[in-house]
Amino acid sequence: MSFQTVNLLLGKSFVLNCEIFFVTLLLSLPLGLLVCLGTMSRFRPLSGLTKLYVYLMRSTPLMLQLAIVYYLPGILSPGHMLPRLTAACLAFVLNYAAYFSEIFRGGIQSVPRGQQEAGAVLGMTKPQVFFHVTLLQVIKRIVPPMGNEVITLIKDTSLANFIMVKEIIAMAKEFGNKSMIWPLFYAGVFFLVFNGLVSLGLERLEKRLDYFK
């Protein structure tokens, strides 16, 4: 197989990594915020349930969660397994929402309570205080830890090959078994470039939020 053909196939496989990455971010960020609000709720059954969810997601390996999400539907209802890519995205969303929820919680709790009380004195409702006073400051405070999780997510997308999703690492290993080691290094270049672009975007986001200093 020619060098150009291998490169083309690796590039197409990396599209799957990108799909998992963007779907996970798009869904896990709002879900993480909802989970965060659940863990901070004064309604104990809700806070207890969401805390249990966060504990389970953070205390078990992502590969195990991938296997459960992919195989469990078929066990409960034979012949009705989820498509591999769908199962991978669902497992990633559930996993990262738990981590993002803890980052959101830390950010919310770091905002001085006096600012919330000041908003209430001005006649603002609790949702208005949250979205117009608290949340904007939270975004500034959570960008660095959130950035670390985003970078980790990019690399973790390769774990989708555990349930036979043909992402770039799985494809590179397949070529590597044919006595070509360079595809694995080439796959690393894809991750380096993508991580560099995301890191640059996060740095620019931090600079735009400097008005909260």
C-alpha positions in Angstrom: 0.0 0.0 0.0 1.4 3.4 -1.0 2.4 6.1 1.4 -0.3 8.5 0.1 -3.0 5.8 0.6 -2.0 5.1 4.1 -2.0 8.8 4.9 -5.4 9.2 3.4 -6.8 6.4 5.5 -5.3 7.7 8.7 -6.7 11.1 8.0 -10.2 9.7 7.5 -9.8 7.7 10.7 -8.9 10.8 12.6 -12.2 12.3 11.6 -13.8 9.8 14.0 -11.6 11.1 16.8 -12.8 14.6 15.9 -16.4 13.5 15.9 -16.1 11.9 19.4 -14.3 15.1 20.6 -16.8 17.6 19.4 -19.9 15.6 20.3 -18.5 15.0 23.8 -17.8 18.7 24.3 -21.2 19.8 22.9 -23.2 17.5 25.2 -21.0 17.0 28.3 -20.6 20.7 29.1 -24.3 21.5 29.5 -24.9 18.1 31.1 -22.0 18.7 33.5 -23.6 22.1 34.5 -26.9 20.3 35.2 -25.1 17.6 37.3 -23.2 20.3 39.2 -26.5 22.1 40.1 -27.9 18.7 41.1 -25.0 18.0 43.5 -25.3 21.5 45.0 -29.1 21.1 45.4 -30.6 21.2 48.9 -33.0 18.5 47.8 -31.2 15.5 49.3 -32.5 12.7 47.0 -31.4 14.7 43.9 -28.0 15.7 45.3 -27.4 12.1 46.6 -28.2 10.7 43.1 -26.0 13.1 41.2 -23.2 12.6 43.7 -23.4 8.9 43.2 -23.3 9.3 39.4 -20.2 11.5 39.7 -18.6 9.0 42.1 -19.2 6.1 39.7 -18.0 7.9 36.6 -14.8 9.2 38.3 -14.0 6.0 40.1 -14.2 3.5 37.2 -12.0 3.3 34.1 -13.3 4.9 30.9 -12.6 1.7 29.0 -14.9 -0.2 31.4 -17.6 2.4 30.8 -17.2 2.0 27.1 -17.7 -1.7 27.3 -20.8 -1.4 29.5 -22.4 1.2 27.3 -21.7 -0.9 24.2 -22.5 -4.4 25.4 -25.2 -3.8 28.1 -28.0 -3.0 25.6 -27.4 -6.2 23.7 -27.4 -8.2 26.9 -30.6 -6.6 28.2 -32.3 -6.8 24.7 -30.5 -9.3 22.4 -30.0 -7.9 18.9 -30.4 -4.3 19.9 -26.8 -3.2 20.5 -25.9 0.5 19.9 -23.7 1.4 16.9 -20.1 1.5 18.0 -19.6 5.2 17.4 -22.8 6.1 19.2 -21.8 3.9 22.2 -18.4 5.6 22.2 -19.8 9.1 22.2 -22.4 8.3 24.9 -19.8 6.8 27.2 -17.5 9.8 26.7 -20.3 12.3 27.3 -21.4 10.5 30.6 -17.8 10.3 31.7 -16.7 13.8 31.0 -19.9 15.4 32.3 -19.0 14.0 35.7 -15.5 15.7 35.6 -16.9 18.9 34.2 -19.5 19.0 36.9 -16.8 19.1 39.6 -15.0 21.9 37.8 -18.2 23.9 37.5 -18.9 23.3 41.2 -15.4 24.5 42.2 -15.8 27.6 40.1 -19.2 28.4 41.5 -18.2 28.0 45.1 -15.1 30.2 44.5 -17.3 33.2 43.6 -17.7 35.4 46.8 -21.2 34.9 48.3 -21.4 38.6 48.9 -21.8 39.3 45.2 -24.8 37.0 45.1 -26.3 38.8 48.1 -25.6 42.1 46.4 -27.5 41.0 43.4 -30.5 40.0 45.5 -30.4 43.4 47.3 -30.7 45.0 43.8 -33.9 43.0 43.2 -32.4 40.3 40.9 -34.0 36.9 41.0 -31.8 33.8 41.7 -31.6 32.8 38.0 -30.6 36.4 37.1 -27.9 36.4 39.8 -26.6 33.1 38.6 -26.5 33.8 34.8 -25.5 37.5 35.0 -23.2 37.6 38.0 -22.0 34.2 39.0 -21.7 32.3 35.7 -19.6 34.9 33.9 -17.0 34.8 36.7 -17.2 31.1 36.9 -16.2 30.8 33.2 -13.1 32.9 33.8 -12.1 30.8 36.8 -12.6 27.4 35.2 -10.9 27.9 31.8 -7.5 26.5 33.0 -8.8 23.3 34.6 -11.4 22.9 31.9 -8.6 23.3 29.3 -6.7 20.4 31.0 -9.7 18.2 30.7 -10.2 19.2 27.0 -6.6 18.3 26.2 -7.1 15.0 28.0 -10.3 14.3 26.0 -8.4 14.7 22.7 -6.0 12.0 23.7 -8.7 9.8 25.3 -10.7 9.6 22.0 -8.2 6.9 21.0 -9.7 4.7 23.7 -12.7 4.2 21.4 -10.7 1.5 19.7 -11.5 -0.6 22.8 -14.9 -1.3 21.3 -13.5 -1.6 17.8 -14.1 2.0 16.6 -11.7 2.5 13.7 -10.2 5.7 14.9 -6.6 6.8 14.0 -4.7 4.7 16.6 -6.6 1.5 15.7 -5.9 2.2 12.0 -2.3 2.9 12.7 -1.9 -0.3 14.7 -3.5 -2.2 11.9 -0.8 -0.9 9.5 1.8 -1.4 12.2 1.0 -5.1 12.2 2.2 -5.1 8.6 5.7 -4.1 9.5 5.2 -0.4 9.1 5.9 1.4 12.3 5.8 5.0 10.9 1.9 5.1 10.8 2.0 5.2 14.7 4.3 8.2 14.6 2.2 9.8 11.9 -0.9 9.3 14.2 1.0 11.1 16.9 1.5 14.1 14.6 -2.3 14.4 14.1 -2.7 14.6 17.9 0.1 17.1 18.3 -1.3 19.4 15.7 -4.9 19.2 17.0 -3.8 19.7 20.6 -1.7 22.7 19.5 -4.7 24.3 17.8 -7.0 23.7 20.8 -4.4 25.0 23.2 -4.0 28.2 21.2 -7.8 28.6 21.2 -7.9 28.2 25.0 -5.1 30.8 25.4 -7.1 33.3 23.4 -10.2 32.6 25.4 -8.3 33.3 28.6 -7.1 36.6 27.3 -10.6 37.6 26.2 -11.8 37.0 29.8 -9.1 39.1 31.4 -11.7 41.8 32.2 -12.7 39.7 35.3 -9.3 40.3 37.0 
